[in-house]
Amino acid sequence: MTKIIKPLGTESICNTTTFSSYGNNTLVKISHASAITTLALITCKDSTNTTTRWTTSVIGGETLILQKGATDILTSNNTAATLVAVPVAYNN
């Protein structure tokens, strides 16, 4: 079955200095364009950036579609510009 992913904005860097709700969208595509041995930790926090909702890891070369609350923000422990995210719509 074919997956259809519709970008709803422009990709932006997701690292230690960025905190974004990605346009209050609930689906976000994360791509890690680093070496395959490089692991990045994605953290989802509430809109006040105080409570961690969940964390997950993404390895270099991997792309994930993550679901979060509309006002939740995403950040990463990645200090480089190799991890990018974009809000998406999904249909299969």
C-alpha angles and dihedrals in degrees: 000000000000120000117217116204118185116195111224098192143354125300116259134185116268108202143121094298100044125083113178138162087200096234093316089289120151097214122061129178112217120195124188111202097184137104113304091245093057115100124197126194116221116204124197114202136176119266092269091056092235108099121057110221097183144329132214136175129235122194124217113281093023129120122200134183108216129193119216139160115282095250097033115115130221128216136161141214087231111115095190131076093248097100114074133176137194132181112247144183117223135208132165 
